Amino acid sequence: MTDVQERSGVGLTTMPPRPARSLRARASRWLLILTGLAFFVACLRLADVDPVELAEGLPTLAGWLVQAFPPSTEALPTLLLRAAETVAIAVVGTAFAVVLALPLCVLAARSTTPSGWVRVPVRLFLNGLRGVDAFVFALLFVAAVGLGPFAGVLGIALHTWGSMGKLFSESIEALPSGPLEAAELTGAGRVKTASFTLLPDVLPSISGIGLYLLEFNIRASTVLGVVGAGGIGQELKNAVDLLAFPRLATILLVILVMVTLVDQLSGRLRKALA
């Protein structure tokens, strides 16, 4: 074919026009859209969303904000101690979750545990833990071990155990299978393979996941005190119950500073490990 033919289009094979979308496909799309809208409207009704009540409550909220300033610094040392307790709950709970999740993530990964008889029950167990919020676990443990931060630690640990196990297993499945197969050909057992081949390759990924979940757990731990699980959440609940708005403003500022500092530190550590 000459350059003239290429420029003029002579001799080029013309592609057949794409067929128009069928009526059935269009009807299915509109049915899906209408179903989604109907579901959302039903959710609005079940959630009892009322813009009128919100508009009527805004002046009350504005009055509370006026009363909250200036924030009270009278109990600042106590609040800082409670903030440190909140961080401790998240750190210890996350550390427990890491220890518990590491052996199960190997059993939950398809590349390291081909047998469905083992892998599926482990995944179901991890999904069950992940499906129950740390707040609910903390509420149960308050009844079991009493009021205090230990109940919060257990609540964070169990919920994070499920989340970490799932995310760690997905990181293992994303690894290339070559090194694992080579280690197995040498006759290495599962423990040696996991310790010397699997762990070094997956360590940066699971470290980043662990730091991200720690960051999330510190935010989640701020409200565990509402059910008596220690931390600054208990001070927050007391301030709301007593309508102590200046103290409430101080608590919110402490939480904001704490979460911001943790986010910055966690972000830098995750970048260093990447």
N, C-alpha and C positions, 0 to 999 in steps of 0.2 A: 504494500500500500504506500503510495507516494505522500509527500508532505502536503501537496495540494488536496489530496483526498482526505488526509487527516484533518486539515483545517476546514474543509467544506463539509465534512461528515459523509462524503460519498463512500460507499463500501462498508460503512460501519454497521454493525449489527444493532438494531434498535431493540431495547428491552421492552417486553410486553408491559402494558400498564398494570399497576398493582390493583387487585380486585378491591372494590369498595367494601367497607365493613358491612357485614350482614345485619339484617334487621334483628336477628336473635341476639347478636353480640351487643348491639345498642340497647336493646330492651333489658339485657342482663345488667349492663352497666347502670342504667337508670334505676333498676330495681335495687341494686346494691346501694346506690346513693340514697334512695328514699328509705330503705331499711336502716341505714346508718343514722339518718336524720330522725327517724321515729325512735330509734334506740336512745339517741341523745336527749330528745324531748322527754322520754320516759325517765331518764336519769335525772333530769332537772326537776321533775315532779317528785321523784323519790327522795332527792336531796333537799327538798323543801326550799329551793332557791327563791328568795323574795327580795327584789331590789327595793321595794317600798320600806321594808323593815330595815334594810341597810341604810337607806337615806335618813330614816328616823333616828337610827342609832349613831350616826356620824357626829352630831353635836355632843352627845355624851362622851364619845371617844376623844373628841377635841378637848373637852373639859378635863379629861384625865391626863392628856398630854400637857396641858397648861399646868396642872398640879404636879406633874412629875419633874418639872424644872424649877430650880437647879437640882441635879441629882444629889442624893445624900452620901456623904463620905464617912458617916459615923461608924458604920460596920464594915468598912473596906477591908481591914485585915481578915475578918471572918470570911468575907466573900472571896477573897483571893485564896484562902485555904480551901474553900469549897470548890473553887475552880481547879486547883491542883488535884483535889480528890477526884473531880470529873475526868481529868486527863489520866490519872492513875487507873481509874476503872476501865477506860478505853484501852490503855496500853497493856494492862495485865490480861484483860479479856481477849484482846487480839492475839497476845502471845500464846495463851492457852489454845486458841483456835488454830494457830499455826502448827503447834505440836500435834494436835488431834487430826488436822487435815492432811498432813504430809503422807502418812501411810495409806489413808483412804483414797487420796487422789490417784495413787498408782493403781489401786484396785478398780477405780472408776474410769480410768482411761482405756479407750478401745485398743490403743497400740501396745499397751503393756499387759492388759488382761483381756485376751480374746474371748474367754468363756463368758457367755451371757448369764450363766447361772450364778456367777460371782459378781460380775459388773452391774447387772440390772438392779439387784437388791441394794447394792452400795449406793447407786445413783438415786434410787427411791428414798433411801435413808437421808442422803444429803439434801434432796429436794424437800423432804419433810421438815428438816431443820431450817432450811432457808425460807420455807413458806410461813413459818411462825415468827413474828416480829420480836426483836429483842425486848421491846416494851412488855409484851405478853409474857415472855419467859421471866423477866424481872418480877412481874406481878406474882407469878407462881412461886418463884423462889423467895420472895418476901414472906409468903405464907409458910414456906418450908424452913428457911434458915433465919428468919427474922429481919427486922429493919436494918438498913445499913448498906454500905458500898459493896459488900460481898455478894449480895443478891444481884446488884448491877453487873458485877464482874461475870457471874454465871450466865446472866441473860445475854450479855454481849458475846460471851464465848460460844454459847450454843448456836445462836443465830449466825455468827460469823463462821463457825465451823462448816455449816452447810454451804455458805456462799464461797468460802475459800476452797473447799473440796471441789466444787463444780468448776471454778475458774482455774484452779491449778490443773485439774484433769484436762481441761481444754488446752491449756498451754503445753501439756505433755503430748497431746494428740497432734498439735501443730508442728512438733519437731520432725525432722526427716528421720526415716526409719533405718537408714544405713548404719549409723553408729550402734544402735541397739542390736541389729542383726549381727554385726561384726563381733560385738561383745558376747552374744549368745553362742556364736560359732567357736569361740575360744573355750567354751565350757563354763563360763562364769555363771554363777547362780543369780537368782533374782535380786538378792540383797546387794551383791557386788555390782551388778549391772546398774541398779538404781543409784547406788552410792557414788560410783566412779565414772559412770557414763551419762546417766540421765540427769542427775542433780547438777553437775557443772553446766550443762547446756541450758537447763531450764531455770537456773538460779536468778539471772537478771529479770526474767519475766515474772516469776513468783514474788521476787522482792518488790517490784513495782506494784503488783496487785496487793501485797500485804500493806504497803505504805498507803495506797489509796483507800483500802478498807479501814486502816487505822484512822485516817483523816475523817472518813465517814462516821466511824464509831465515836469519835470525840464529839461530833455534832449530835449524834443520837444520844450520847450519854447525858447531855444537858437537860433532857426531859425525864430521865429515869427516876429522878428524885420525886417526881409527882406521885409515884406509887410507893415512895419510901425507900428507894434503892440508893440513896446517898447522892452526893455531888451537889452542884449548884442548883439543880432542879428543885431540890427541897426548899431552898431559900426563895426560889422563884414562886413556888406554890404558896409559901407563907406570905410573901409580899402581896400576891394577888388576893388571897383570902382576907388579909387585913386592910386591903385598899391602901397600902403604904406606897404611894406612887413615886416619891423621890427615891426610895430604896429600890423599887422595881426598875427605875431608869438606870440606876447604878448597876444592877444585876445584868440588865440587857447590854450595857456598855462593856462590862467585864466579859460576857459571853462573846460579844462581837470581836473584841481585841484578841481573846483566846483563840477563837476559830480562825481569825485572819493570820495570826502568827503560825498556827499549825499548818494552815494551807500553804503558806510561803515556804516553810521548812520542808514539808512533804514534797512540794513541787521541785525544790532544788535537789533533794535526795533522789527523786525519781529520774531527774535529768542526768544526774551523775551516774546512775546505774544503767541508763539506757545505752 
